Structure formats: structure tokens, C-alpha cells
Amino acid sequence: MRIYLVGGAVRDRLLGLPVVDRDWLVVGATPADMVAQGFEPLPGDFPVFRHPETGEEYALARRETKTGSGYHGFSVETGPDVTLEEDLARRDLTINAMAEDAEGGIIDPFGGRDDLDQGLLRHVTPAWVEDPVRMLRIARFAARFAPWGFRVAHGTHGLMKKMVASGELAHLQGPRVRQEMEKALMTERPWRFFQVLHACGALELLFPALARRLPRAGHGENGEAEPWRVLARAVEADIPLPLRVVAVLQFAVDDGYSLEQLTTWLALDRATSGLLKAWLAIRSRLDNGSFGSVDEWLDVLPLFRRQREELESLLSVSMPERAEVFLPLLEKAMQAVSRIRGDELRRQGWEGRALGDELRRRQKKALAALLENGS
């Protein structure tokens, strides 16, 4: 039995980054051997065990063979005859296919250390194209390591285009796309995730409405498009993940791809879906350069009352120039409407439907006066 530290822990240690999670690989052992050593078997499709003292997970080495479509279309073999190199060969990128032995020696059969030095995200073997999730992962790593100048290797970019042309991405499930996207959105340069997918043609399949808003570009970095400027402001403002999701997905909805299609495919939670819907309703009223009629204000104000902090943050990162004018006016509009109270109208004798009509009439009058004066 030989035990190796593998994957991201080795990569991050060589980059001088904090090691958060450690993955251990066991070569030359059987499940019975692990149990005999005191390891606890964990449920799952692959033989993984929990260390009796540290609680860290140890996986038996395995080899994979493509047997069908998508990222579930693999057969997996484990056993004491599976070598370290066979296990590392099934990993996505060379910088993730290194191992460290008990003495601290680095085993690097695919040149991952050189790619770390050169800032390259490169596939391990041509079999990389067999798993469409790798397309998402390389885009996420491009976002995570963008501050260090990492870029997709030309050969790997070619394989990405081949994967798109093969139709393999049709097997990607929306929740998995959302999970990888959310990890990328919390990086310093989240737009790189979408740029890498756009450059190889994948974005057109995954987020067609977003792709329609962008010019075709190479797989280098270009932050000039409006969605990327919005994400840059979102990072600078350090807004939380749900707001970052809305900040980018607002560009993934158009007449050809509806809000319902998008939220259903990604399986967005109800809160994020509701926030996206509310923000799109507000943005549509702002896109024409005006703040709309009194009736539109009355429709918008309840949205702000329910999710004011979130919507104001989205306005600030999405339309900063408009926010400078709109937000002070919004505050005054909410104050003006709040002064007109239903209980006071009841004391004056209004009730039923007439009460609602009179309340709205007075609110409209107050808003009209406010908008006419502009203050």
C-alpha cells in the first residue's frame, strides 16, 4: 500500500497558496486492506474511506473507460493493479495531475509543474474530450487563476472546440453548470469563466442569450463587454453570490430565451429566481432612459419594499450612472407613498374597493407631484 497526496493540494502548495482540502490516493490496496487498517468505508460509487484519526478521505486508485455519453458514461475499475499514473491520467488538467509521496517528492508524469510555471491550463490526455464537465472546470480554473495570468493552452482550446462540435455538451445538466458557474462567480475575475466558454462556442449552447450579446473573441481576456463590466463592479462591491448570479443572468434572458426556461434549466432556488424576476422588471423600465410613468412607479415600489437592499445593489453595479439619479428619487418616492396610510382613509369613511381606489389615487397624486418637481 502506497499513499500519495494528489490534485489541488499539490498544485496549490507549489503555487504557494493555502491548502484548504487534501485529497489522498491509495495505490496497491483493496477495500479489505483499508478496513483492516481501520479506515471507514464511505457510501458512493467509488471506494473511498475515512481516516480513523484525521477524518480525511482516502480513495483507491482507479482507471476509467468511456462507455457512453455524458459524464456518467464511464466504467470504473479499481484494484491493487491500478497504477498511480493510470489514476492521474484520468484527471482533467496537468496542474491537477501531480502527486506527492510520503517523502515530499513530486510525481509529475504529464508536465504539470512546467505548466504551472508557464501559467497554462492544459489537458492531460486526448481523452479529455470524453467528459463535458471538464469544459466547465477549465473555465472555472481560468477564472480562479486569472490573477496569476493563467490561460488555456492552444491545444486544449482546440479540444474544447472539438467537444462543442461533437454534441457532448448536450449531456450537461443545468444544476451542474450552475454549480461550476457559482464557484467561478466568487473569484476575482469571474468573467473569465464565460469568456473561455464563449471562445470555443460553448456559451452559445449553454447561455444562448448571453452569447448573443457578445462579439466573437479569442480565448484571451477582454473585459470590455457590458456583462464583464457589471461583474467587475460586482467583485469590487463584494456583493454576495446570489446577487452575482443575478448580475450575470440578467444578460442570459431575451426574447429568444425566457426567464422561465433559464431558471428551470439551472434549477435556481426560489429566492434567486424571484430576485432575478424583480430586477428584470425594474431594469426593463430603466433601459429606455426614463423612470417611467406614475403607474410604473407604483408597480416598482413594492418590489423595492420587499428586497430593497438587494435591488439597490444590483442597480448600483448594473447601471451606476442611472443609480446616482434614481436612488435618491426612489427614497423620496417611498417616503411620499408611505405617508398615505390606509388606516387614516378608513377613519375618513373609506372602505372596500373604494378604499383601494382612493389609496391608489392619492399615491399617484403624490408621485406625480414628486416627479414633476424632480425632487
N, C-alpha and C positions, 0 to 999 in steps of 0.2 A: 504494500500500500504506500503510494506517494501522494503527498498533499501539496497543492500549489495555490497561491493567491493569484486570481485571474481577473481580466476585464478592466472595468473602470477604476478599480482601486490601484492597479499597477499604472495605468495611464495617468491618473491624477497625481500619484506620488512622483512620477517622472517629470510632470509639469510643475511640481512644487505647489500643488493645490491641496486643500484639506481633503482627506479621505473620509467620506461620510459612511459609506457602506462597503463592506468587504465580502467578496464572493470567493468561496473556496471550491476547488475542484479536486476530486479524489480519483486517482488512476490506479488500476490494478486491484480493485476490490469488488466484492459482491455485496448485495444488501445484507446477507447474513454476516459478512465480515464487519459491516458498520454496526449492526445491532450488537455483535459480540464485544465491540469496543465501547459500548454504552451510548451510542447515538440513537436518537429517537426518530423513527420514520415519520415523514410528513405526508399528508394526503396530496395527491396530484397525479399528473400523467407521467412524471419522470421521477426516478429515485433520488429524493432529496431528504437530508437528515439534519436534525438539530443537534448541535454540540451539547453534551451534558452539562458543561460548565459555563461556556460563554454565551450559549443560546444562538450562535451564528449558524448559518445554513451551509451545509456541505453537499455538493451534488456529485454523483458519479459521472465520470466521463461518458459521453455518448456521441454517436455518429448519426447523421440524418440522411435520408434518401427521399427525393421528391417523388410522390406517388399520385398527386392530384393537383387541383387548382387552389390558389389562395394560400394563406399562411397556416392553414390546418392540414394542407395536403402533403404531409411528410410522415414517413415511417421512421421510428427511432429505435436504435439498438444500443444497449448498454452491456457491459461485461468487462471482466478484467483484461480482455484482449484489446479494448479500445485505447488507442494511444493518446497522449497529450496533444500531439499535432493534429490528429483527426478531430478532436474536440474543438481546438482553436480554429480549425478550418471552417467550421460551421458558423462562426461569428461574423458580424456584419462588416466591421471596418478593421483595418490593420492596427489602428491605435487601440482597439479593444481586444485584439487577439494576441496579447502578450501574457506571459505568466512569470511568476516569481517563486523560486524554490525556497526551501527552508533556510538556506544559507544566504539568501538575498540575491542570488544570481537571476538574471533576466533571460528567459527563453523567448525568442522572438523569431519564429520561422518565416514570418511574412513581411518583415521590414517595417514593423510598426514604429520602432524608435526613430528610424530615419524620417518617416512621415511626420512624427511629432516635431522633429527638428525643422522640417520644411513647411509645417503648417498645412499638411494635406489630409483630406478625408478621402481615403481610397478603399475600394472593395478588397476583400480577402481573396476570393476566387470568382471565376465567371458564374458560379452557381448563385452568386449574389442576387441575380435577377429572379430567382425562384420564389422569393418571399417578398410580397409587396409592402409589408410593414417596414422593410429596410429603407424604402423610399422615404417614409415619414421620419425614420430615425436619423438618416443622414441630413435631412433638412433641419431636424431639431439640433443636431450637433453643430451644424453650420451656424445656427443662431447662438448656441451656447458658447462656442469658441470663436465667434466673430471678433471679440475684442483683442484676441491674440493673432488675428489675421488668417485664420484657417479658411481654406477654400476647397471646393470639390475638385478632385483630380480629373483631368480631361477624359481619361479612360473610363472613369466611373460615371461621369456625366453622359458619356456615350451609352453606357449600360442602362442608365436611367431612361434615356430616350427609347431604347430598345424595349424596356419594360412597359412603357406607356403604349408603344405601338402593338405590343403583344396582347393587350387587353387584360393583363394580370391585375391592374388596379381596380377592375370592376368587382373583384372579390374583397376589397377593403370594406370593412363595416364602419358606419359613421361614428359610433361611440369610440372606436379605436383611433380614428382620425382626430376626434375631439380631444382625446387624452394626450396624444402627442402634441397637438396644437397648444393645449393649455400649458404643457411643460415649456414649450418654446416661448409662449407669451410672457413668462416670468423671467426671461433672460434680459440682458442689457440691450440686445438688438433683435427683437422678436421678428421684425420684418424679413430677416434673412430666411426664416422658415418658408415663407410664402414665395420669396424671390427664387429660391432654389427649385421649388416645385413648379414655378411658372416657367423657368428657363428650359425645362425638359418637356413641357407640355402637360404635366400632371395637374396643375392648378385648374386648367380648363375642364378637366374631368371631375375634380373634387369640389371646386368652388367656381362654377362657370360664370356667375355674375361678377365675382371679384376679378376673374381673369379678363372679362370684357372691359373692365375699367383701366386695364394696364397695357402699356406698349410691350411688344415682344422685346426681351432683353437677354443678354448673355448671363452666365451664372456668376458674374462678379456682383459687387454690391452697388446698388443705385438707390439712393434714398429720396429721389425727387418726387415720386408719385404721391398723390394725396393720402392714400391709406397708410403709407410708410411715415409720412409727416405726422399723421394723427397718432400712430403707435409710438413715435419718438417722444411726442408730448406726453403720452400716457406713461411712458417709462420715467420721464423727468418728473412728472407729478406723483409718481409712485402710487398710482391707483391700484386697487385690489383686482384679483384675477377676474371676477365676474364682469367688472367694468371694462377690462381689456378685451374680454371675449366680445362684448357688445361693440366696443370701439372698432374692431376689425370686421365683425359680421354685419355691421350696418352697410358695408360695401358689397356684401355677398347676397344681397336681395335686390331684384329688379323685376321688371315686367315679365321677364322670361323665367325667373326662378323665385318663387314666392317665399314669404316668411314661413308659411306652414311647411312647405317642402324642406326648407333648411332645418328648422327646429326639430322636425320629425326624424330626419335622417341622422342628425347629430345626437338625437335623444337628449336635448338640452333640458335641464331641470326647469320646473315651472317658474321659479323666481327669475332666472336669467332670461327665459323666453318672454316673460311679462315685461321685464325691463327693456329688452330689445324692441318689443312691440311699442311700448310707450315712447321710447326715444325716436323710433322711426316716425311715429305720428307727429312728434314735435318738430323733427328735422324737416319733414315734408312741408311744414308751414313756414319754415325759415329759409328754405332753399331759394325762394323767389325774390329774396332781398327785403321783404317786408315782414311785419309781425302779424299780418292778417287782420281780419275783421273782429268786431266785438264778440260775435258768436264763436269765432275760433279761439279767442282768448278764454271764453267761458268753458270751452271744451278742454283746453290745455291746462288750466289752473288746477283742476282736480288731480291730474297726473303728477304735477309738482307737489301737491299736498301729500300724496301717498309716498313718493320717492324723491323728495326734493334734493337731498344731498347727492344721490347717485346721478340724477339727471343734470344737476348743475355741473358736476364733474365732467360728465360726457359732453356737455355743451362747451365747457372750457377747453377740452382737449381737441374736440372736433371742429369747433368754429370759434376760435379765440377772439377774433375781431368782433364777431356778432355778439359774443358773450359780454363784452365790455359795455355794450349798449343795452342788451336785453335784460341782463340780470338785475341791474338797479331798477329798471322799469317793472320787472317781474315782482320785486319786493313791494313796490308801491301798489301794484295791481292787487296783490294778495291782501295787503292791508285794507285797500279800498273795499274789496268784496267782503272781507271778514267783518267790517263794520255794520253790514246789513244782515241782521240776525232774524232768523225765523221766529224765535220766541217773542220778539218785540212785535212782529207783524201779527202774531196770534192775539197778543194783548189788544191790538188795534181792531180785532174782529175778523181778521182774515183766517180762512180755514179751507181744508180740502184742496182741490185742484186750483182754486182761485189763489190760495196761499202760495203755491209753487209758481204760478204765473206772475204774481206780484213780486215775489222774491227775485225771479229772473229779470223782470222788467227793471227793477231798481238796481240790480247788479250791472245790467247793461248800461244803464244811465250813468252810473259811477265810472264804469270803464270807459265809456265814450268821452266823458269829460276829461278823464286822465289822459287818454290817447290824443285827444285834440290839443291839449296843452303840452303833451310830450314830457310831462313830469307829474 
